[in-house]
Amino acid sequence: MTSQFTLAPGLFPGDVGGQYYALIANVISNNSTPIDLKNPLVPIAAASIGTGNGSYGVAVAKSGKFALITDSRANTVTPVNLTNPLVPVAGTAVNVGLQPLGVAISNNEQFALVVNSTDGTLTPLDLSNPLVPVAAPAIEIGFHPQGVAISHNDQFALVTNLGDSTVSSIDLSDPLIPIETVAVTTGIGTEPNGIDISHNNSFAIVTNTLTNSITAIDLTDPLLPTMAATVAIGTFPVAVAISPTDKTGLVTNLLANTVVPIDLTNPLLPVAGLGVGLTSNPYGVDISSDGKFGIVVNFGNNKITPVNLTVPLSPTISAAVAVGTSPYSLGKFIYRK
């Protein structure tokens, strides 16, 4: 459930010269909550804005100027103006496929991809005018697609298909006419959900909800990816974020109520660390581009939890902060000077 941001390296609580922000989608209260991360370990929620009848997935542009939020009930995507990130302005929604869930914005901010779970399709969006996106024709992919990630060079994408336990590789040579090159299985009945691609585009990590595991994907040939090691991670893993160094990551376990650090020193053989207990059904997760903190979205108690990653494989959590009802996902962190 990701899009990419560039954050100034080295900035952390107490540093001078910049500010972090985030945007949280709340699926039940049908709105999104902007978050002030001036001190990332003490987030402050600003006033929520309406973003559709079932705000589910969030993607934020690398520049931090706009976001896209999927409306899983109205079958639309809403553009959001982030000129003032604490007072975002929702634009006019655009129709896509049935039950849009995951969304990702390209690194060059020229296009986006939306996965539509009910009809098993992928809809490209033309972002020539990012606040007035235009939907291109959808293509068929797998059964009940959930997550989508675009490579950092914008040349390919990966989509998790929960219903048939596959990951689709998408050729983005023409991003408005994407081509599925292959769908590779993560194992029978695994139900892959979350996915993130490494910053060097050489591997990806996918969460397998029903087998309580994660799988590393070798992207030596990104249009013909191969499955590498699968390792146990905890009960019902849903989301994953890879750190900017590509050496560590975080995985949320919805039913175990934990966030688990993963050692990616050997990216094709991940090693799960000790899970950190959270309060209620953690779902979305992301890591700042300086790698020093993360945010976990807690679906079950309407809060977000800051994660201190000073020691990436021994994360600690700070006090949770209330947002909207049933928060589900968040966009990559915005940095503004």
Secondary structure, 3 states (H helix, E strand, C coil): CCCCCCCCCCCCCCCCCCEEEEEEEECCCCEEEEEECCCCCCCEECCCEECCCCEEEEEECCCCCEEEEEECCCCEEEEEECCCCCCCEECCCEECCCCEEEEEECCCCCEEEEEECCCCEEEEEECCCCCCCEECCCEECCCCEEEEEECCCCCEEEEEECCCCEEEEEECCCCCCCEEEEEEECCCCCCEEEEEECCCCCEEEEEECCCCEEEEEECCCCCCCEEEEEEECCCCEEEEEECCCCCEEEEEECCCCEEEEEECCCCCCCEECCCEECCCCEEEEEECCCCCEEEEEECCCCEEEEEECCCCCCCEECCCEECCCCEEEECCCEEEC
